[in-house]
Amino acid sequence: QSYSYVGQGCGSYVAEEVSHPYGWKVKPICFLAMVVVIVLVVVVVLTTNSTTTTSTVTAVSPFDCSTADTATWTPAKKAWCCANTEQPPGTCGGTPPETFNCNTREVWTAAKKAWCCANTEQPPGTCGGTPPETFNCNTREVWTAAKKAWCCANTQ
């Protein structure tokens, strides 16, 4: 558009706004087509089974065989754990090893004495040999050299 000068006060003009389209204009049909393509891609991806994946199969234990209280195991758990894991003696049958409380001072049976002497450290004389001489260190009489040495070594 061009304008020509006609002098001051002689004539007038009206500026017309002319628009020139530029850039991309998205037509409604293009938007609809894009939505359809995206939906189709999502459906194909979600319904396709992947046959190219590799996986390693690891055996999963159906039971936790490391629990200490084996008395509460169900028969199925006991059967599985005994067949598939190494368990302490007596857990899966057989005779459990006999254990004793060796900190008691009652008269011990022969079996208890044998077990305690073999499996725990006992004071001299308990499992054989001569027991050490002991003294009552709460007395006021004159002490022998042996009693004095024993009392000084064994009492506060």
SVG drawing of the C-alpha trace seen along z (x, -y; Angstrom):
<svg xmlns="http://www.w3.org/2000/svg" viewBox="-11 -23 63 114">
<polyline fill="none" stroke="black" stroke-width="0.4" points="0.0,0.0 1.3,-3.4 0.4,-6.9 0.9,-10.1 1.1,-13.5 -1.5,-15.9 -0.6,-18.8 -1.5,-20.1 -5.1,-19.9 -5.9,-18.7 -7.4,-15.3 -7.2,-12.6 -6.7,-8.9 -7.8,-6.0 -5.2,-3.5 -6.3,0.0 -5.0,2.9 -3.9,5.7 -3.1,9.0 -0.7,11.4 -0.8,14.9 2.6,16.3 3.7,19.4 1.8,22.6 -1.9,22.7 -3.3,25.9 -6.4,26.9 -8.9,28.8 -8.6,31.9 -4.9,32.0 -5.4,31.9 -7.9,34.8 -5.5,36.8 -2.7,36.3 -4.9,37.5 -5.9,40.6 -2.2,41.4 -1.2,41.0 -4.0,43.3 -3.1,46.0 0.6,45.9 -0.3,46.2 -2.7,49.1 -0.1,51.0 2.6,50.5 0.4,51.7 -0.9,54.7 2.3,56.0 3.9,58.8 7.6,58.5 9.2,61.7 12.8,60.4 13.2,60.0 15.5,62.3 15.1,63.3 16.9,65.4 14.9,67.7 16.0,67.8 14.6,70.3 12.6,68.5 12.2,70.3 8.6,70.7 9.6,70.7 12.0,68.8 14.0,71.7 16.3,69.5 13.8,68.9 15.1,70.2 11.8,71.5 11.4,74.7 8.7,75.9 6.2,73.5 6.9,74.7 4.0,76.2 4.4,79.7 4.8,78.4 7.4,75.9 9.3,78.6 9.2,81.0 10.4,78.4 13.2,77.0 14.5,80.4 14.6,81.5 16.1,78.3 18.3,76.7 20.8,77.8 19.2,77.8 20.7,78.3 20.6,81.9 17.2,82.8 15.2,80.3 14.4,82.8 14.2,86.0 16.7,88.1 17.7,87.4 18.4,83.8 21.7,83.4 21.1,83.3 22.0,80.0 22.2,79.1 22.4,76.0 25.9,76.4 25.6,73.4 23.5,75.2 25.1,76.8 22.8,79.7 24.2,83.2 24.8,83.9 23.9,87.1 26.6,88.9 25.2,87.8 25.1,84.1 28.6,84.3 30.0,85.8 28.2,83.2 29.2,80.2 32.8,81.3 33.0,81.8 31.2,78.6 31.8,76.0 34.7,74.8 34.2,75.9 36.1,75.1 39.0,77.4 37.8,80.5 34.3,80.5 35.3,82.8 38.0,84.8 41.3,84.1 41.6,82.8 39.4,79.8 41.4,76.9 41.4,76.3 38.9,73.7 38.8,71.7 36.3,69.6 37.8,66.2 35.3,64.6 36.8,66.0 39.1,64.3 41.4,67.1 45.0,67.1 45.3,68.0 47.8,70.5 50.0,69.4 47.9,71.5 44.6,69.9 46.0,66.4 47.3,67.0 43.9,68.5 41.8,65.8 43.9,63.0 43.7,64.5 40.0,65.4 38.1,62.8 37.9,59.1"/>
</svg>
